[in-house]
């Protein structure tokens, strides 16, 4: 979520959904897999909604209403736990991860950030373990390319 407030809101939504949907849990997978699936779905819904608002907000906030002067300032990157000197690198990495397809991004984050196995991710995403392996490999390849491009643009 890249900021504490969004993560807290999403966590609350997930727990509410788990509470309301507990009777629907069919025990076809582990409870943790079921909760991860809810979390992934809620996260993707949240990001889609946020991106729609961001696009609309971006277009309406480009100019001051009264003066028609440019009024665009890129948002600040606030992610808890990142040391100040590594903040720029983390921002660039998140920028590149955000460019991945939805499935690649989900598989990559569940594997590398959440440290889940490919089998667990396959159950969460309703895909085969081979498909997950492929998504993770394509995500790595894409990230290498995107990070190279982002660093070139910044002259790093």
Secondary structure, DSSP 8 states (H G I E B T S, - for coil): --SHHHHHHHHHHHHHHHHHHGGG--SSS-HHHHHHHHHHHHHHHHHHHHHHHHHHHHHHHSB-TTT--B---------TT--GGGHHHHHHHHHHHHTS-HHHHHHHHHHHTS---HHHHHHHHTS-HHHHHHHHHHHHHHHHHHHHHHHHHHT-
